[in-house]
Amino acid sequence: MLSTWIVVVLVCLFTAHVLLCEESAQTGDDIELNNATLDDDEEVLVVRGPVEPSIPVGNAVGPTHAVIGGAPVAPHKYRFVVSLRCKDQFHLCSGVLISSIHVLTTFACVERLNTTDMIVGVGLHNRNTNNSDHFFKVKLNHVHKNYGGELRSYDNDIALLTLATPITSRPAIKAGIIKLPRTINENYHNDSTAPFRMVGWGVTRNDIPGYINETPLLLQGALAKVISAKECSSRIGEKLAGSKFCIDSGRTAMCSGDSGGPLFRQRSSGEYEIVGLGSYVFGACQANNGANVFTKVSHFLPWIKKALAASRQALLERQTTNSRINCTNATTNGTFCRSCSNGVRWSKKCRSNTNPTGNVTKLFGWV
């Protein structure tokens, strides 16, 4: 088990701002796997670029190309990256668009957020834009039912958000989609040809005392070196979970504000492919013999497809029913009340009630 004084969750420095949001969640039940491929009109949104030269892993990092102390990326080059916010105030975390309506991020980013107040900034380069067209509300939030939290090294740190409006409804913004991995549970340490990249609006130095005022306005980029599971386990002092992988943080690193943010690579076709989501760091964000730990997206391909199917099913059900929730004497497994007008705490389970009293409570979907 990771020691609390050694592990720094990437979202920890802005917990006070997250608490501005009341806790609630959205619905969605476990259902069978469905086809999760993109529709034809979504394929045109897949972000592509000129194929960049291959860089040997050993040379893929450098002091001038880091999220910490690094440089802004070209505007809208990686337009699949989104900014997660609470009540449209501050950048808290990142995520990636995997369809015109779905955002992939980490559980740690959303576990304290009120879904109804969660805002997703889409098509941003400068995170401080006042253009409301860039900001989308969240309708549903599906999270992994076996999330481990700090006690279990943040295992299963993944979540899928469903936007209330598809990005195609606002064609003026520059937004796009990143491809999911092709193969389940890939070993990225053996990939020495396609350099791994990470981007985010997180802090750019280890020694920044205040989070909000010191995060960069422009999206920052870095190249990263993936290390073996054995090497990572040695650095973090325990066996690395199979759902994780690590990058060396000696020269480049993610930091607070980069949680949920992408580590990705480019296919030979020019399309970008999501590889990992920033989960936690070991010790300082950037440190010799340190490690940044990522959620391995390829490990969760079956879960992602299941969550996408659950999201689509829930959207269909919302078109045909308007059932409400009563938190008193609740019995249904798999969903949890986050807040109720009658004061029932989030640990109480909820049940549907066709004739309820009080306010409707939004639910997480546990998948």
SELOBA-530928 format. One record per residue (C-alpha): residue number from 1; residue in three letters; x, y, z. Coordinates in steps of 0.02 Angstrom, whole numbers, plus 50000, padded with zeros to 5 digits. Each point is the difference from the previous one (the first is absolute). Layout:
BEGIN
<atom seq="NUM" type="ala" u="X" v="Y" w="Z"/>
...
END
This chain:
BEGIN
<atom seq="1" type="met" u="50000" v="50000" w="50000"/>
<atom seq="2" type="leu" u="50066" v="50170" w="49954"/>
<atom seq="3" type="ser" u="50044" v="50112" w="50145"/>
<atom seq="4" type="thr" u="49892" v="50155" w="50013"/>
<atom seq="5" type="trp" u="50152" v="50112" w="50023"/>
<atom seq="6" type="ile" u="50080" v="49937" w="49840"/>
<atom seq="7" type="val" u="49857" v="49990" w="49875"/>
<atom seq="8" type="val" u="49936" v="50163" w="49929"/>
<atom seq="9" type="val" u="49835" v="49986" w="49908"/>
<atom seq="10" type="leu" u="50007" v="50122" w="49855"/>
<atom seq="11" type="val" u="49840" v="50084" w="50054"/>
<atom seq="12" type="cys" u="50046" v="50027" w="50183"/>
<atom seq="13" type="leu" u="50057" v="50181" w="49988"/>
<atom seq="14" type="phe" u="49830" v="50062" w="49945"/>
<atom seq="15" type="thr" u="49885" v="49899" w="50113"/>
<atom seq="16" type="ala" u="49937" v="50160" w="50080"/>
<atom seq="17" type="his" u="49935" v="50059" w="49832"/>
<atom seq="18" type="val" u="49917" v="49832" w="49964"/>
<atom seq="19" type="leu" u="49904" v="50015" w="50163"/>
<atom seq="20" type="leu" u="49909" v="50149" w="49927"/>
<atom seq="21" type="cys" u="49894" v="49868" w="49915"/>
<atom seq="22" type="glu" u="49868" v="49900" w="50092"/>
<atom seq="23" type="glu" u="50012" v="49813" w="49978"/>
<atom seq="24" type="ser" u="49881" v="49911" w="49882"/>
<atom seq="25" type="ala" u="50003" v="49878" w="49854"/>
<atom seq="26" type="gln" u="49911" v="49930" w="49848"/>
<atom seq="27" type="thr" u="49917" v="49838" w="49949"/>
<atom seq="28" type="gly" u="50047" v="49850" w="49894"/>
<atom seq="29" type="asp" u="49987" v="49813" w="50032"/>
<atom seq="30" type="asp" u="50115" v="49857" w="49948"/>
<atom seq="31" type="ile" u="49946" v="49930" w="49830"/>
<atom seq="32" type="glu" u="50077" v="49886" w="49870"/>
<atom seq="33" type="leu" u="50143" v="50059" w="49890"/>
<atom seq="34" type="asn" u="49948" v="50089" w="49841"/>
<atom seq="35" type="asn" u="50100" v="50058" w="49850"/>
<atom seq="36" type="ala" u="50094" v="50156" w="50052"/>
<atom seq="37" type="thr" u="50066" v="50052" w="49829"/>
<atom seq="38" type="leu" u="49977" v="50180" w="49943"/>
<atom seq="39" type="asp" u="49858" v="50051" w="49887"/>
<atom seq="40" type="asp" u="50044" v="50060" w="49824"/>
<atom seq="41" type="asp" u="49969" v="50181" w="50047"/>
<atom seq="42" type="glu" u="50118" v="49981" w="50148"/>
<atom seq="43" type="glu" u="50144" v="49926" w="49899"/>
<atom seq="44" type="val" u="50028" v="50171" w="49922"/>
<atom seq="45" type="leu" u="50034" v="50068" w="50175"/>
<atom seq="46" type="val" u="50148" v="49883" w="50032"/>
<atom seq="47" type="val" u="50155" v="50107" w="50022"/>
<atom seq="48" type="arg" u="50138" v="49965" w="49875"/>
<atom seq="49" type="gly" u="50164" v="50084" w="49963"/>
<atom seq="50" type="pro" u="50152" v="49983" w="49890"/>
<atom seq="51" type="val" u="50094" v="49847" w="50059"/>
<atom seq="52" type="glu" u="50143" v="50063" w="50106"/>
<atom seq="53" type="pro" u="50173" v="49920" w="49994"/>
<atom seq="54" type="ser" u="50029" v="49850" w="50112"/>
<atom seq="55" type="ile" u="50109" v="50039" w="50151"/>
<atom seq="56" type="pro" u="50094" v="49865" w="50097"/>
<atom seq="57" type="val" u="49931" v="49989" w="50176"/>
<atom seq="58" type="gly" u="50167" v="50043" w="50076"/>
<atom seq="59" type="asn" u="49999" v="50166" w="49907"/>
<atom seq="60" type="ala" u="49815" v="50037" w="50018"/>
<atom seq="61" type="val" u="50016" v="50116" w="50148"/>
<atom seq="62" type="gly" u="50087" v="50165" w="50025"/>
<atom seq="63" type="pro" u="50000" v="50149" w="50116"/>
<atom seq="64" type="thr" u="49918" v="50116" w="49874"/>
<atom seq="65" type="his" u="49851" v="49888" w="49963"/>
<atom seq="66" type="ala" u="49919" v="49969" w="50168"/>
<atom seq="67" type="val" u="49830" v="50036" w="50077"/>
<atom seq="68" type="ile" u="50102" v="50054" w="50151"/>
<atom seq="69" type="gly" u="50105" v="50144" w="49935"/>
<atom seq="70" type="gly" u="49946" v="49964" w="49821"/>
<atom seq="71" type="ala" u="49927" v="50094" w="49853"/>
<atom seq="72" type="pro" u="49825" v="50021" w="49930"/>
<atom seq="73" type="val" u="49947" v="49882" w="49862"/>
<atom seq="74" type="ala" u="49938" v="50063" w="49833"/>
<atom seq="75" type="pro" u="49822" v="50070" w="50020"/>
<atom seq="76" type="his" u="49866" v="49867" w="49975"/>
<atom seq="77" type="lys" u="50124" v="49868" w="49942"/>
<atom seq="78" type="tyr" u="49936" v="49881" w="50134"/>
<atom seq="79" type="arg" u="49820" v="50058" w="50001"/>
<atom seq="80" type="phe" u="49936" v="49839" w="50080"/>
<atom seq="81" type="val" u="50062" v="50063" w="50170"/>
<atom seq="82" type="val" u="49867" v="50076" w="50115"/>
<atom seq="83" type="ser" u="50003" v="50099" w="50162"/>
<atom seq="84" type="leu" u="49891" v="49940" w="50145"/>
<atom seq="85" type="arg" u="49932" v="50137" w="50111"/>
<atom seq="86" type="cys" u="49878" v="50028" w="50142"/>
<atom seq="87" type="lys" u="49870" v="50135" w="49977"/>
<atom seq="88" type="asp" u="50102" v="50070" w="49855"/>
<atom seq="89" type="gln" u="50128" v="50077" w="50118"/>
<atom seq="90" type="phe" u="50167" v="49911" w="50000"/>
<atom seq="91" type="his" u="50090" v="49868" w="49901"/>
<atom seq="92" type="leu" u="50008" v="49845" w="50110"/>
<atom seq="93" type="cys" u="50043" v="49852" w="49889"/>
<atom seq="94" type="ser" u="50012" v="49946" w="49821"/>
<atom seq="95" type="gly" u="49922" v="49866" w="49892"/>
<atom seq="96" type="val" u="49983" v="49949" w="49818"/>
<atom seq="97" type="leu" u="49855" v="49991" w="49878"/>
<atom seq="98" type="ile" u="49975" v="49823" w="49933"/>
<atom seq="99" type="ser" u="49836" v="50039" w="49911"/>
<atom seq="100" type="ser" u="49898" v="50156" w="49964"/>
<atom seq="101" type="ile" u="49917" v="49983" w="50170"/>
<atom seq="102" type="his" u="50116" v="49896" w="50110"/>
<atom seq="103" type="val" u="50151" v="50053" w="50105"/>
<atom seq="104" type="leu" u="50123" v="49877" w="50076"/>
<atom seq="105" type="thr" u="50084" v="50054" w="50162"/>
<atom seq="106" type="thr" u="50048" v="49930" w="50171"/>
<atom seq="107" type="phe" u="49886" v="49957" w="50146"/>
<atom seq="108" type="ala" u="50107" v="50109" w="50115"/>
<atom seq="109" type="cys" u="49954" v="50152" w="49896"/>
<atom seq="110" type="val" u="49813" v="49979" w="50020"/>
<atom seq="111" type="glu" u="49971" v="49912" w="50166"/>
<atom seq="112" type="arg" u="49975" v="50163" w="50096"/>
<atom seq="113" type="leu" u="49910" v="50094" w="49862"/>
<atom seq="114" type="asn" u="49815" v="50039" w="49988"/>
<atom seq="115" type="thr" u="49954" v="49936" w="49827"/>
<atom seq="116" type="thr" u="49872" v="50137" w="49974"/>
<atom seq="117" type="asp" u="50132" v="50133" w="50031"/>
<atom seq="118" type="met" u="50139" v="49915" w="49902"/>
<atom seq="119" type="ile" u="50053" v="50095" w="49844"/>
<atom seq="120" type="val" u="50109" v="49933" w="49859"/>
<atom seq="121" type="gly" u="50104" v="50125" w="49900"/>
<atom seq="122" type="val" u="50015" v="49940" w="49820"/>
<atom seq="123" type="gly" u="50109" v="50065" w="49858"/>
<atom seq="124" type="leu" u="50109" v="50105" w="50115"/>
<atom seq="125" type="his" u="50180" v="50054" w="49981"/>
<atom seq="126" type="asn" u="49994" v="50146" w="50121"/>
<atom seq="127" type="arg" u="49906" v="49931" w="50151"/>
<atom seq="128" type="asn" u="49942" v="50175" w="50050"/>
<atom seq="129" type="thr" u="49879" v="50029" w="49858"/>
<atom seq="130" type="asn" u="49833" v="50084" w="50038"/>
<atom seq="131" type="asn" u="49913" v="49930" w="49846"/>
<atom seq="132" type="ser" u="49855" v="49898" w="50069"/>
<atom seq="133" type="asp" u="49991" v="49894" w="49841"/>
<atom seq="134" type="his" u="50153" v="49905" w="50062"/>
<atom seq="135" type="phe" u="49916" v="49939" w="50160"/>
<atom seq="136" type="phe" u="49886" v="49848" w="50008"/>
<atom seq="137" type="lys" u="49895" v="49933" w="50143"/>
<atom seq="138" type="val" u="50012" v="49818" w="50053"/>
<atom seq="139" type="lys" u="49845" v="49890" w="49995"/>
<atom seq="140" type="leu" u="50068" v="49832" w="50059"/>
<atom seq="141" type="asn" u="50153" v="49939" w="50093"/>
<atom seq="142" type="his" u="50048" v="49816" w="49995"/>
<atom seq="143" type="val" u="50139" v="49946" w="50118"/>
<atom seq="144" type="his" u="50088" v="49835" w="50031"/>
<atom seq="145" type="lys" u="49914" v="49901" w="50139"/>
<atom seq="146" type="asn" u="50166" v="49931" w="50064"/>
<atom seq="147" type="tyr" u="50093" v="50164" w="50020"/>
<atom seq="148" type="gly" u="50133" v="49975" w="50133"/>
<atom seq="149" type="gly" u="50036" v="50176" w="50062"/>
<atom seq="150" type="glu" u="50158" v="50036" w="50099"/>
<atom seq="151" type="leu" u="49985" v="49841" w="50103"/>
<atom seq="152" type="arg" u="50018" v="49895" w="49843"/>
<atom seq="153" type="ser" u="50120" v="50107" w="49898"/>
<atom seq="154" type="tyr" u="49861" v="50083" w="49900"/>
<atom seq="155" type="asp" u="49965" v="49840" w="49904"/>
<atom seq="156" type="asn" u="49861" v="50009" w="49869"/>
<atom seq="157" type="asp" u="50019" v="50189" w="49993"/>
<atom seq="158" type="ile" u="49888" v="50034" w="49851"/>
<atom seq="159" type="ala" u="49835" v="50087" w="49960"/>
<atom seq="160" type="leu" u="49894" v="50038" w="49848"/>
<atom seq="161" type="leu" u="49903" v="50164" w="49989"/>
<atom seq="162" type="thr" u="49852" v="50026" w="49883"/>
<atom seq="163" type="leu" u="49977" v="50178" w="49941"/>
<atom seq="164" type="ala" u="49827" v="50077" w="49999"/>
<atom seq="165" type="thr" u="50032" v="50064" w="49823"/>
<atom seq="166" type="pro" u="50108" v="49922" w="49863"/>
<atom seq="167" type="ile" u="50149" v="50103" w="49945"/>
<atom seq="168" type="thr" u="49932" v="49992" w="49822"/>
<atom seq="169" type="ser" u="49862" v="50119" w="50054"/>
<atom seq="170" type="arg" u="50130" v="50140" w="50008"/>
<atom seq="171" type="pro" u="50101" v="49985" w="49839"/>
<atom seq="172" type="ala" u="50090" v="50165" w="50027"/>
<atom seq="173" type="ile" u="50108" v="49929" w="50141"/>
<atom seq="174" type="lys" u="50156" v="49903" w="49954"/>
<atom seq="175" type="ala" u="49970" v="49832" w="50083"/>
<atom seq="176" type="gly" u="50041" v="49821" w="49952"/>
<atom seq="177" type="ile" u="50007" v="49819" w="50055"/>
<atom seq="178" type="ile" u="50146" v="49887" w="50045"/>
<atom seq="179" type="lys" u="50000" v="49816" w="49955"/>
<atom seq="180" type="leu" u="49994" v="49862" w="50130"/>
<atom seq="181" type="pro" u="50136" v="49866" w="50001"/>
<atom seq="182" type="arg" u="49979" v="49854" w="49880"/>
<atom seq="183" type="thr" u="50066" v="49865" w="50117"/>
<atom seq="184" type="ile" u="49954" v="49956" w="50179"/>
<atom seq="185" type="asn" u="50134" v="50022" w="50133"/>
<atom seq="186" type="glu" u="50147" v="50052" w="49892"/>
<atom seq="187" type="asn" u="50179" v="50005" w="50065"/>
<atom seq="188" type="tyr" u="50056" v="50177" w="49960"/>
<atom seq="189" type="his" u="50173" v="49980" w="50071"/>
<atom seq="190" type="asn" u="50050" v="49899" w="49846"/>
<atom seq="191" type="asp" u="49945" v="50137" w="49878"/>
<atom seq="192" type="ser" u="50160" v="50087" w="49948"/>
<atom seq="193" type="thr" u="49941" v="50081" w="49838"/>
<atom seq="194" type="ala" u="49848" v="50108" w="50037"/>
<atom seq="195" type="pro" u="50042" v="50133" w="50129"/>
<atom seq="196" type="phe" u="49873" v="50026" w="50139"/>
<atom seq="197" type="arg" u="49932" v="50174" w="50027"/>
<atom seq="198" type="met" u="49907" v="50080" w="50144"/>
<atom seq="199" type="val" u="49909" v="50166" w="50009"/>
<atom seq="200" type="gly" u="49911" v="50099" w="50135"/>
<atom seq="201" type="trp" u="49970" v="50162" w="50092"/>
<atom seq="202" type="gly" u="50081" v="49940" w="50162"/>
<atom seq="203" type="val" u="50131" v="50091" w="50103"/>
<atom seq="204" type="thr" u="50171" v="50016" w="49919"/>
<atom seq="205" type="arg" u="50115" v="49991" w="50152"/>
<atom seq="206" type="asn" u="50016" v="49890" w="50153"/>
<atom seq="207" type="asp" u="50017" v="50147" w="50119"/>
<atom seq="208" type="ile" u="49842" v="50098" w="49957"/>
<atom seq="209" type="pro" u="49911" v="50041" w="50165"/>
<atom seq="210" type="gly" u="49832" v="50050" w="49927"/>
<atom seq="211" type="tyr" u="49912" v="49897" w="49868"/>
<atom seq="212" type="ile" u="49869" v="50111" w="49917"/>
<atom seq="213" type="asn" u="50105" v="50154" w="49964"/>
<atom seq="214" type="glu" u="50149" v="49903" w="49936"/>
<atom seq="215" type="thr" u="49926" v="49883" w="49871"/>
<atom seq="216" type="pro" u="50042" v="50050" w="49820"/>
<atom seq="217" type="leu" u="49868" v="50081" w="49892"/>
<atom seq="218" type="leu" u="50057" v="49909" w="49844"/>
<atom seq="219" type="leu" u="49999" v="49811" w="49976"/>
<atom seq="220" type="gln" u="50173" v="49930" w="50037"/>
<atom seq="221" type="gly" u="50081" v="49848" w="49919"/>
<atom seq="222" type="ala" u="50136" v="49873" w="50039"/>
<atom seq="223" type="leu" u="50081" v="49843" w="49934"/>
<atom seq="224" type="ala" u="50008" v="49856" w="50122"/>
<atom seq="225" type="lys" u="50097" v="49840" w="50029"/>
<atom seq="226" type="val" u="49901" v="49848" w="50056"/>
<atom seq="227" type="ile" u="50091" v="49888" w="50124"/>
<atom seq="228" type="ser" u="49973" v="49816" w="50034"/>
<atom seq="229" type="ala" u="49880" v="49937" w="50133"/>
<atom seq="230" type="lys" u="50148" v="49927" w="50094"/>
<atom seq="231" type="glu" u="50092" v="50166" w="50001"/>
<atom seq="232" type="cys" u="49844" v="50094" w="50051"/>
<atom seq="233" type="ser" u="49963" v="49878" w="50141"/>
<atom seq="234" type="ser" u="50176" v="50029" w="50065"/>
<atom seq="235" type="arg" u="49974" v="50188" w="49999"/>
<atom seq="236" type="ile" u="49830" v="50002" w="50084"/>
<atom seq="237" type="gly" u="50043" v="49864" w="50125"/>
<atom seq="238" type="glu" u="49863" v="49876" w="49956"/>
<atom seq="239" type="lys" u="49942" v="49891" w="49856"/>
<atom seq="240" type="leu" u="49921" v="50104" w="49864"/>
<atom seq="241" type="ala" u="49819" v="49955" w="49963"/>
<atom seq="242" type="gly" u="49968" v="49922" w="49830"/>
<atom seq="243" type="ser" u="49883" v="50144" w="49957"/>
<atom seq="244" type="lys" u="50143" v="50127" w="50017"/>
<atom seq="245" type="phe" u="50163" v="50047" w="49916"/>
<atom seq="246" type="cys" u="50131" v="50132" w="50038"/>
<atom seq="247" type="ile" u="50109" v="50130" w="49920"/>
<atom seq="248" type="asp" u="50168" v="50057" w="50063"/>
<atom seq="249" type="ser" u="49980" v="50170" w="50084"/>
<atom seq="250" type="gly" u="50183" v="50048" w="50006"/>
<atom seq="251" type="arg" u="49992" v="50125" w="49857"/>
<atom seq="252" type="thr" u="49816" v="50017" w="49952"/>
<atom seq="253" type="ala" u="49846" v="49979" w="50108"/>
<atom seq="254" type="met" u="49817" v="50033" w="50026"/>
<atom seq="255" type="cys" u="49945" v="50091" w="50157"/>
<atom seq="256" type="ser" u="49849" v="50072" w="50092"/>
<atom seq="257" type="gly" u="49867" v="50047" w="49874"/>
<atom seq="258" type="asp" u="50054" v="49864" w="49878"/>
<atom seq="259" type="ser" u="49898" v="49861" w="50082"/>
<atom seq="260" type="gly" u="49894" v="49912" w="49871"/>
<atom seq="261" type="gly" u="50107" v="50074" w="49863"/>
<atom seq="262" type="pro" u="50060" v="49897" w="49854"/>
<atom seq="263" type="leu" u="50159" v="49909" w="49958"/>
<atom seq="264" type="phe" u="49983" v="49955" w="49816"/>
<atom seq="265" type="arg" u="50092" v="49949" w="49843"/>
<atom seq="266" type="gln" u="49978" v="50021" w="49813"/>
<atom seq="267" type="arg" u="49956" v="49858" w="49883"/>
<atom seq="268" type="ser" u="50086" v="49980" w="49832"/>
<atom seq="269" type="ser" u="49838" v="50062" w="49922"/>
<atom seq="270" type="gly" u="50019" v="50166" w="50090"/>
<atom seq="271" type="glu" u="49858" v="49969" w="50123"/>
<atom seq="272" type="tyr" u="50034" v="50024" w="50185"/>
<atom seq="273" type="glu" u="49966" v="49858" w="50122"/>
<atom seq="274" type="ile" u="49970" v="50018" w="50187"/>
<atom seq="275" type="val" u="50119" v="49896" w="50105"/>
<atom seq="276" type="gly" u="49982" v="50058" w="50180"/>
<atom seq="277" type="leu" u="49911" v="50120" w="50119"/>
<atom seq="278" type="gly" u="50098" v="50091" w="50136"/>
<atom seq="279" type="ser" u="49961" v="49914" w="50167"/>
<atom seq="280" type="tyr" u="50129" v="50041" w="50135"/>
<atom seq="281" type="val" u="50183" v="50043" w="50026"/>
<atom seq="282" type="phe" u="50130" v="49923" w="50115"/>
<atom seq="283" type="gly" u="50088" v="50132" w="50104"/>
<atom seq="284" type="ala" u="50025" v="50167" w="49913"/>
<atom seq="285" type="cys" u="49921" v="50018" w="49829"/>
<atom seq="286" type="gln" u="50171" v="50015" w="49918"/>
<atom seq="287" type="ala" u="50139" v="49904" w="50089"/>
<atom seq="288" type="asn" u="50149" v="49891" w="49963"/>
<atom seq="289" type="asn" u="49950" v="49818" w="50024"/>
<atom seq="290" type="gly" u="49819" v="50056" w="50013"/>
<atom seq="291" type="ala" u="49848" v="49939" w="49904"/>
<atom seq="292" type="asn" u="49838" v="50069" w="49932"/>
<atom seq="293" type="val" u="49867" v="49864" w="50003"/>
<atom seq="294" type="phe" u="49868" v="49989" w="49864"/>
<atom seq="295" type="thr" u="49840" v="49902" w="49978"/>
<atom seq="296" type="lys" u="50031" v="49880" w="49855"/>
<atom seq="297" type="val" u="49855" v="50032" w="49881"/>
<atom seq="298" type="ser" u="50026" v="49840" w="49900"/>
<atom seq="299" type="his" u="49971" v="49900" w="50161"/>
<atom seq="300" type="phe" u="49826" v="50075" w="50011"/>
<atom seq="301" type="leu" u="49939" v="49978" w="49820"/>
<atom seq="302" type="pro" u="49862" v="49877" w="50051"/>
<atom seq="303" type="trp" u="49946" v="50117" w="50142"/>
<atom seq="304" type="ile" u="50000" v="50151" w="49884"/>
<atom seq="305" type="lys" u="49891" v="49911" w="49873"/>
<atom seq="306" type="lys" u="49882" v="49946" w="50138"/>
<atom seq="307" type="ala" u="49992" v="50177" w="50071"/>
<atom seq="308" type="leu" u="49965" v="50072" w="49827"/>
<atom seq="309" type="ala" u="49858" v="49876" w="49978"/>
<atom seq="310" type="ala" u="49931" v="50042" w="50173"/>
<atom seq="311" type="ser" u="50010" v="50186" w="49959"/>
<atom seq="312" type="arg" u="49904" v="49979" w="49838"/>
<atom seq="313" type="gln" u="49870" v="49890" w="50083"/>
<atom seq="314" type="ala" u="49977" v="50126" w="50140"/>
<atom seq="315" type="leu" u="49975" v="50140" w="49875"/>
<atom seq="316" type="leu" u="49866" v="49897" w="49912"/>
<atom seq="317" type="glu" u="49913" v="49962" w="50164"/>
<atom seq="318" type="arg" u="49999" v="50184" w="50047"/>
<atom seq="319" type="gln" u="49901" v="50034" w="49843"/>
<atom seq="320" type="thr" u="49861" v="49880" w="50053"/>
<atom seq="321" type="thr" u="49989" v="50017" w="50189"/>
<atom seq="322" type="asn" u="50013" v="50134" w="50131"/>
<atom seq="323" type="ser" u="50011" v="49893" w="50157"/>
<atom seq="324" type="arg" u="50064" v="50087" w="50155"/>
<atom seq="325" type="ile" u="50106" v="49944" w="50147"/>
<atom seq="326" type="asn" u="49955" v="49982" w="50182"/>
<atom seq="327" type="cys" u="50146" v="49976" w="50120"/>
<atom seq="328" type="thr" u="49897" v="49938" w="50147"/>
<atom seq="329" type="asn" u="50014" v="49813" w="50037"/>
<atom seq="330" type="ala" u="50091" v="49977" w="49836"/>
<atom seq="331" type="thr" u="50048" v="49824" w="49949"/>
<atom seq="332" type="thr" u="50061" v="49994" w="49820"/>
<atom seq="333" type="asn" u="50178" v="49937" w="49980"/>
<atom seq="334" type="gly" u="50128" v="50089" w="49893"/>
<atom seq="335" type="thr" u="49948" v="50182" w="50023"/>
<atom seq="336" type="phe" u="50032" v="50120" w="50141"/>
<atom seq="337" type="cys" u="49914" v="50160" w="50058"/>
<atom seq="338" type="arg" u="50121" v="50145" w="50002"/>
<atom seq="339" type="ser" u="49883" v="50129" w="50074"/>
<atom seq="340" type="cys" u="49814" v="50011" w="50040"/>
<atom seq="341" type="ser" u="49883" v="50136" w="50058"/>
<atom seq="342" type="asn" u="49954" v="49890" w="50149"/>
<atom seq="343" type="gly" u="50180" v="49994" w="50059"/>
<atom seq="344" type="val" u="50039" v="49819" w="49957"/>
<atom seq="345" type="arg" u="50188" v="49980" w="49977"/>
<atom seq="346" type="trp" u="50084" v="49940" w="49839"/>
<atom seq="347" type="ser" u="50041" v="49829" w="50076"/>
<atom seq="348" type="lys" u="49816" v="49956" w="50000"/>
<atom seq="349" type="lys" u="49940" v="49903" w="49848"/>
<atom seq="350" type="cys" u="49859" v="50063" w="49890"/>
<atom seq="351" type="arg" u="49848" v="49924" w="49921"/>
<atom seq="352" type="ser" u="49883" v="50060" w="49863"/>
<atom seq="353" type="asn" u="49834" v="50072" w="50058"/>
<atom seq="354" type="thr" u="49862" v="50045" w="49879"/>
<atom seq="355" type="asn" u="49918" v="50116" w="50126"/>
<atom seq="356" type="pro" u="50140" v="50081" w="50101"/>
<atom seq="357" type="thr" u="50008" v="50153" w="50108"/>
<atom seq="358" type="gly" u="50141" v="50125" w="50007"/>
<atom seq="359" type="asn" u="50136" v="50030" w="49872"/>
<atom seq="360" type="val" u="50064" v="49875" w="49875"/>
<atom seq="361" type="thr" u="50172" v="49930" w="50041"/>
<atom seq="362" type="lys" u="50118" v="49971" w="49854"/>
<atom seq="363" type="leu" u="50095" v="49835" w="50002"/>
<atom seq="364" type="phe" u="50166" v="49931" w="49945"/>
<atom seq="365" type="gly" u="49993" v="49852" w="49883"/>
<atom seq="366" type="trp" u="50113" v="49863" w="50069"/>
<atom seq="367" type="val" u="50070" v="49892" w="49858"/>
END
